[in-house]
Amino acid sequence: VKIMLEISKNSKLPDIALDPINVEVSALDSVLVLPPIGKLVMGKPISMQGQSLTKNYDSLTDIAKDILMPELKSLLRSKDRFLNSSTYLAKLSGVYQACGDTALATVYASKAKEINSSPVFLQRLGDTFLKANNPKEALNIFSDLRTKGYIDSHLRLAEFAINNQNFTEATKLVDEALSLDNLDWKVRLLAGTLALTRKEFEQAIRHYRIAIESKPNSSVLRLNIAISHYLLGHPKKALREAQKAVAVSPLNLNALIFLADIVLKESGKSETKNLSTLQRHLESYFLLMPIDKGLISRLADVYLSQGKINEGIELLDKNKDQINDPVIWNNLGVFWSSKKNELAVKYYQQSIENVGGIKHASLNRGSSFATLNLVNLLMNNKKYIQAEAILKTFVQNTVNTEYLEDEVLCKVPVAMLRAYVHLDKVMEAVNLAENLLKNPDLHILGRLDFLAALTTYHSFVTLKHNLSVEFAREAVNLAMEFKSEVPFDVINLAKNNLACALLESGSIDEARQLIEQLQVNSKNSEYIYATKGLYSLHTGHIDRAKGFFQQAISLAENEKKDAIRLKMNFELGKFCYINLDYQHAKFHFKKVVDAKNVRDGWSFKELQIKSIEILNEMQLKNITKH
Amino acid sequence: MSNRLTLINNLSGVVLDGQFKNITIVNCDPITGKSKADNGMLSLVFRAEDIDSGTFVAIKFFDPDWFDPTNLRQNLFIRESELLQKLRNKNRCLQLTQEVRQYPLIVTNPTNGQTLTLNTLYMIMEWIEDDILDYFLNQDQFDAITKLKVFRLTALSIFSLHAERIYHRDVKRDNFRKAIRNNSDYVIAIDLGTAVSIDAQPNSNQSIYANPLGAGAFAPLEAHCGLGGIRKLGVSGDVYALGSMLHDLFNIDLFHVRLFNEVNFLKIFAAFKGQMLIEMQKNPSEEDILKIWHKNLKLIQYESFPLNIEGSGNTIPNAIKNNLNQLFNDLINLDYRKRLVKSDVFLHKIDGIIRILSSAKLEDKRIQERLKLKQQKEQRAKLTQDRLDEYLNRQQG
């Protein structure tokens, strides 16, 4: 049974747009910014955020300064008495620093260092210079301290190197620090993050694990481990760690975003427990924290995944005017699409209008999704010509695909494929698929989509089974190569497609091996049972085949039930026909022809055409009476 | 001239109540009358000599410049005296010498030039000279055991207030004095202006507690979020301040400077404060406030406290790092319900830490002595050898 792979796991649902948010990997005071999850494995460069030591102080609220000001006065009252105490001067410097007076902070840190030249006060002076935006002086001090084997100076110097993108020097410094104290959590944190930049994910995890011994409740460390696991292709482990990161610090926005993305994209929307926990976390966050655009989209997606349409509409409606961007309008359209099509169309159009119309829609993620969703909505209502026209305008005006999200990039052609097929432009659709496969920018999931489409096309339309096997095999190889980015069920679907293609091309043994493998990996998948049914037919066991097919139907969701039933009847009809049981053959083929509610796509349409042809042939030859 | 300056001038060179002479103002400038304290003054503190005993006393006057139409502040002043009366003969507590009296202050009305008499309240208490600032601001001059012992006494002075069902509400390093009583060292908490009895009726106007009553830098999260008036939380608030003092004994950065640089803490701080201020506007009951607060605390139940006592350049000996950090975390827990409020448990912990340190010190001493003995032995052996060599050389020669 070939089920055309589609990028969206629930093809019926439109796509909710999530603002792509970078994942921050923390390393001391620096933050490494990784691209959004969907892009992680595409090997895009990891960018580095600037020195954040000063950022910390910038974020010090006025309230905090108000609280510290009396403390400053209190210290100043004792100035004459403690002017020769290095600790007093260092404390005074610290309070001045926190209250925003970097000049006086530097003066008192210098005085402290004059009285006491121990590394502690030197390091303090270096830090003060750094915060006073005098990196040159700071660098001199840290370099001096490095020779004295003071670990904190190694870390500061490593941060300098990181900010200058000199990872080799940073690694050298961290190695030196490790040789001085290999259990220091700060050193391990930085070492882990540097390993991450070198894509040595396992090594990164090892460093973080040692650091976590000293800081067991660190949300930052947990998140860094989660990110490393994700990059290593272990989404389940990543999910577990991200859950811990959020549990220990529910207001850690970065961890929440990562957890939401991983739950929504990786763990499968069917895992209701994860979804409801995530929902609780997100709702708690909004109880206390200001509105965050990215998180609102994610909470909306959580509602959508659980079918909580009213809650989703309420959330988006409440925040739509304040946020007022294409993403939120698209998302509102998505929610209304399951209730009132007119309102959905209105919101999609509002999203597109928000960026200046369809010609500019590709410049924004929200409006791109809105275009796509609008087109799919039109096609669901059989308005293919209108849909094709919108898509063409959209594609023609997409000058630079760099700004277009991968997901959109591969979904637009899928929609075009669908429109073409329905407008009886099958050859154009195939050409489109073949051309797009040559596009190096195409996202891996889009590539798999088109390979599946071509497999289906050759299997059902041209009947060139060798070509069908070739495309299916390419899809499996590709899915395995990028397995960290391809969801597990999609990999299994690709393998399943190959098994079917192999059966049809007569390579029964290879197909059997693949089926055995699939049986272990996806026990409760309707596809594997359907494929086993097909295998049983190819090995001559019709009753066993019927059993498997029935099991597949019972496991499948509504629409898929019809599709599998149709395929079962066609294959049983074929089997009976070959085995000269014309009466049963006619019975099964007639069921194929009479089937209603069959999903879109050429494969099932083709099955119906072929069934009609065989029935006609049988009628012509008048062989049904045998 | 302000009433405050009139009072300062009036008291200069006089003998108050026929018993107290050499009266000098302590907490404000005698020329300008400007406060030396962090915030608005409630009282003027004078130092004076008791003619009978020759000892010094502190005379505390209710600030005559306070505009106090409802007598709220004056009542607080009287409350302080009442609390001090409860603490009479408690070694660890400040001792009241004389209860509240009235001083007839004659001032001129600037609008019409007429004179009027203000009956200004005052009370007299013992004067304790030595503060404990050195341990915090010149900390490297003291070893860890000395600092821990001072901290132990400091904490005990607060716990002894708690034992009398009083909480201080302005625990900070400036508000403690060192004293010797009955040949024993004591640390005494002073300035009970913000102190209150745990059993006292709470103020019906919760809005005055939007910010902490005492020093904000030493106040816990809940006091910043408008819960400072809830009696139930008072004891744990004092304990939190003690935790921050413990931190400052061993670090070159002040506790709150480190704390307010923690982005995660600031986030929680801003979120909780914002939310509670909105809730307070609804004028909720104490029970409702606590309900909301507990809900917040549940949200951060696994949040480790943002700080470890081991700040950069700390001077905590290795032997006690873990135990001290544990004690520190017990004192400054974000959840007020989890703070260490029981004095016996506190004593058990701090004495344990001091014992570890003493043993380590003793062991160090033993090692040094053994080393010294070994060196002496080697020296003696060398001397004997030298003598023997000399003798043999002589024999050969």
Interface residues (C-beta under 8 A of the other chain):
Chain A: N56 Y57 S59 L60 T61 I63 A64 D66 I67 L68 P70 E71 K73 S74 L75 R77 S78 R81 F82 S85 S86 T87 Y88 A90 K91 G94 V95 Q97 A98 N116 V120 F121 Q123 R124 D152 K215 P216 N217 S218 S219 A247 V248 S249 P250 L251 N252 S284 L287 L288 M289
Chain B: K36 D38 N39 L133 L137 N138 Q139 D140 Q141 K172 D174 A215 G216 A217 H224 D248 I252 D253 L254 H256 V257 F260 N261 V263 N264 L266 K267 I268 F269 A270 A271 F272 K273 G274 Q275 N296 L299 I300 Y302 E303 S304 S312 G313
